[in-house]
């Protein structure tokens, strides 16, 4: 893998590494730590929300707006996987086709491969690669998953929640938990009847959120857009800029970066423990004996898992 080429922004080299990361290639895992010193400069924006709200079209408009300001843009579009093949439809790449010939834009579609929370497990690493290759902004569009979209807050610095008119009482969104994710809320398809009422409901619900005493708390704005007609995009870009400035001015009031690190470290730790534990088990007589006992119904599978976990802990101590 050409690390220097990736750091200089070579799209082909970056694409090869991304493919290797998705495939779980061990060599790729060894390269990622070497990219980290060059990362940390991109502004990562998560875009989540209800299915059919127009997230992909809105992402397309944001790309155009960011390019108008000469910002280079990376896009990670996470698509749902087929339950049979594991492949993705990759529809987002089709919607953003007009940007594929722009050297300042790098679009990568990923299958979520059944990963809960609307993000592919490889998404964090793909964002790291785009950051290291010098993209100013990385947009991460998640699967339309409702309340499971909270996973994006563990990756993005600015989270945009997209909704649309006609989804019922705004309080239902609170019950779903999705309002806890957002720094900016968008009512898309604002040319439809009920758009302004939906925005008012959101503002009302957001106003009920408790404030933190003594902290300069960010108050999420509600932005009306019509992505198809390209209306409201500038307002959304202004809101993104305002949130980024707020975070830089009031880091003491923003706990997300430390929480994101904790979540990511825990995820990686669990991955490593799982891989190493299974490797140790599968090479042991204890695994084969336990498996035979479960197969012959001398032992139930739940007790077997507990016994193997206890055996691993004792073996490591």
TAKA-V549423 format. One record per backbone hydrogen bond with DSSP energy under -1.0 kcal/mol. CO is the residue of the C=O (numbers start at 1). NH is the residue of the N-H. If there is no record, write none. Layout:
# TAKA-V549423
co/nh
CO/NH
CO/NH
This chain:
# TAKA-V549423
co/nh
1/3
2/6
3/7
4/8
5/10
6/9
10/14
11/15
12/16
13/17
14/18
15/19
16/20
17/21
18/22
19/23
20/25
21/24
25/29
26/30
28/32
31/34
32/35
32/36
35/38
36/39
43/138
44/157
44/158
45/140
46/160
47/142
48/162
50/53
54/58
55/59
56/60
57/61
58/62
59/63
60/64
61/65
62/66
63/67
64/68
66/71
67/70
72/137
73/106
74/139
75/108
76/141
77/110
79/112
82/86
87/82
91/95
92/96
94/97
96/99
97/100
99/102
102/105
104/73
106/75
108/77
110/79
112/115
118/143
120/123
122/126
123/127
124/128
125/129
126/130
127/131
128/132
129/133
130/135
131/134
136/43
137/74
138/45
139/76
140/47
141/78
143/145
145/148
146/149
147/150
148/151
149/152
150/153
151/154
152/155
152/156
158/46
159/183
159/184
160/48
161/186
162/50
163/188
169/172
171/175
172/176
177/180
178/181
184/161
185/223
186/163
187/225
189/192
192/195
194/198
195/199
196/200
197/201
198/202
199/203
200/204
201/205
202/206
203/207
205/208
206/209
212/215
215/217
221/185
223/187
225/190
226/231
231/226
232/236
233/237
234/238
235/239
236/240
237/241
238/242
239/243
240/244
241/245
242/246
243/247
244/248
245/249
246/250
250/253
251/254
255/259
256/260
257/261
258/262
259/263
260/264
261/265
262/266
263/267
264/268
265/269
266/270
267/271
268/272
269/273
270/274
271/275
272/276
273/277
274/278
275/279
276/280
277/281
278/282
281/284
284/288
285/289
286/290
287/291
288/292
289/293
290/294
291/295
292/296
293/298
293/299
294/297
300/304
301/305
302/306
303/307
304/308
305/309
306/310
307/311
308/312
309/313
310/314
311/315
312/316
313/317
